[in-house]
Amino acid sequence: MTERQYFGTDGIRGRANAHPITVDIAQRVGMAAGRHFVRGDHRHRVLIGKDTRLSGYMLEAALTSGFSSVGMDVFLVGPMPTPAVAMLTKSLRADIGVMISASHNPYYDNGIKLFGPDGFKLSDDIELAIEKAMQGDLDSALADSADIGRVRRLDDEQGRYIEYAKATFPTGKTLDGLKVVIDCAHGAAYKVAPKVLWELGAEIIPLGVSPNGFNINDGCGSTDTALMQQAVIDNKADLGIALDGDADRVLMADEKGQLIDGDQLMGLIAIEWQRRGMIKGGGLVATVMSNLGLERHIKAQGLDFIRTQVGDRYVVEHMRAHGYNLGGEQSGHIVMTDYGTTGDGLVSALQVLNALVNTDAPASEVCKIFEKTPQILENVTYSGGAPLDNAQVKAAIADGERRVDGKGRLLIRLSGTEPLIRVMGECDDEVLLRSVIDDIVSAVQAAGA
């Protein structure tokens, strides 16, 4: 594959007002993406949403000018969850959708995610075509003066998403009698998520619903769940929900305040869907990071368990290619193609809540699907070169694989976003695992990492 200059595994991301998250780059993204999707004589339209970061205003304006300059009408929806932008792109028959967000990152980062008219993230080929156009002369794409795109802000789209989310909950059921903590991370779902839960009947304790441009993901949300977990205990709630800044992922807590990660949530949804005859493709698609205990449990239920490389886009690609309707990541990014085209933290939480209202058992019993296999992850910083090609490192990895064979697995990989080597292992014998991981880390460090 041609090396990417701007797009990573989840759009373009970086520190706001520094390359590549600048006004100039954002405007060129709008022009290049707009030119790519301007086809035919109809009025072309783009839908732009964002989370609550201060820099969202700047990037929204730059993207708007880029898209309108090539003749696309721009619809602005303001702070909205990423899955809502994907859904609305398809629902409103837009030619392209844009989400301005850096997801779970701090406020000083931001990003640009693009969706095609089908609501799915763009393919590698389309992203590369847009990159190529961005680096060329875009003046030829400029519309005639009379054809410049119009811009307007939509006011009713939050209501559309609220009704869409509620419709994923079984008809006739409610959340009456449940007390739920909902932490919106001061992010994109700060208005819609509490409304959905309340309108379905839950008593809610809202957290992270006062964004100020700087506090997104700051000591709250799915990247820092301690606040949510403590609130569950303090309020004697039945369950806690923590979304990230753009609400495409979710982590939860049971009534004891114990954290429930994405693997447990995916396992619960898979088994519940199997019971209801909803599972498609024959199983669950996860990544190489999901716990071995999940794999063993899913296979014990007679379901397939497929692993892809890290990144929700690779999960979705496999799901679409092979007919699966459920997949996701340990981080809580869960994709259910019966309901949407990308991860949706709120809709995923509703699937878990549905399982909870189907029984009198507490969340601590309902949501604990499997016993985790002991897992250790060490991140080793490296300064350059290719440490994983070093002979001593290869020998340490091979020896480690031999030692855990039949009892676990190893995964050693370069980070896709940082100068780190991630050394991860799982094994039923935790003492053995610790020794194996330490030996590999030492070999990597000795190789000059």
Secondary structure, DSSP 8 states (H G I E B T S, - for coil): ----SS-BTTBEEEETTBTTBSHHHHHHHHHHHHHHH--SSS--EEEEEE-S-THHHHHHHHHHHHHHHTT-EEEEEEE--HHHHHHHHHHTT-SEEEEE--TTS-TTEEEEEEE-TTSSB--HHHHHHHHHHHTS--GGG---GGG---EEE-SSHHHHHHHHHHHTS-TT---TT-EEEEE-TTSTTTTHHHHHHHHTT-EEEEES----SS-TTSS-GGGSTHHHHHHHHHTT-SEEEEE-TTSS-EEEE-TT--EE-HHHHHHHHHHHHHHHT---TTEEEEETTS-HHHHHHHHHTT-EEEEE-SSHHHHHHHHHHHT--EEE-TTS-EEETTT-SS--HHHHHHHHHHHHHTSSS-HHHHS--S----EEEEEEE--SS-GGG-HHHHHHHHHHHHHHTTTEEEEEEE-SSSSEEEEEEEES-HHHHHHHHHHHHHHHHHTT-
